[in-house]
Amino acid sequence: MRADVKRLSDREHVWVDGSTGEVINVDRAWQKSDKRIALTRREQAMLAAAGMDGPEARWYVLRVEDRADIAVDKLLEDAKVERAMLVIKVDAKRRGRRPHQKLETMNVPAFPGYIFVRVVSCPVTWAGLRTIKGVVDPIGGAENPQPIKDEEILKFQARIENDPKAVELLTNALKVGDRVAIDSGPFCGFDAVVMMLADRHKVGIEVDIFGRAVPLKFDLADITKLE
């Protein structure tokens, strides 16, 4: 065994495990380690690119693996990627047979399997996001991802989470006389004119129905300002 070790030592750096006699090629071990480190740095660089902001940044819908929403959301936060995982509050399931047990509420994803991310769409961005465990790809695929408007994100936040910041932004985006489109309910698809901002959550509009102006009130989340 010693003869073999000496012969290897003449041309390579080796280390011998004294307890097992195993011969380990140190040079090769270092090479493998360097490759792993280089790969990690590359992945970190791509993730950093995904977290960059700029005028070209837009919102996209990122698909994630089943039940990986919360873990992916945390990893995106750590990578400083702007994201929005919309949640709803539900009662926790009762354990045991205590009918009078007080149930606590918990947050669960409103759209399981999907997280919104605001990024600059480019191959490096999507490659970087795919290094995150649990991420699948954006809706439309990395070659042709489908962006969504900032206003749509605000409307989701206002409708689902009643987010006061989203409501405020939607309110400030409207003024009396603006033309809007109705997005839900029996008047979905109708155009209307803003007549008054009723409160922080509703807006008074006037809809032309069969040649007659009809005043209605709608949630801010259910209308879209027309360009």
DARA-V984684 format. One record per run of one state. SS is the DSSP state (alpha for helix, beta for strand, coil for the rest). FROM is the first residue (numbers start at 1). TO is the last residue. Records with the same first field share a line. If there is no record, write none. Layout:
# DARA-V984684
SS: FROM-TO / FROM-TO
This chain:
# DARA-V984684
coil: 1-1 / 10-13 / 17-22 / 51-57 / 65-68 / 79-82 / 85-86 / 92-104 / 110-113 / 120-122 / 130-134 / 139-146 / 149-149 / 162-163 / 173-178 / 183-190 / 197-201 / 210-211 / 226-227
alpha: 2-9 / 26-50 / 69-78 / 123-129 / 150-161 / 164-172 / 220-222
beta: 14-16 / 23-25 / 58-64 / 83-84 / 87-91 / 105-109 / 114-119 / 135-138 / 147-148 / 179-182 / 191-196 / 202-209 / 212-219 / 223-225
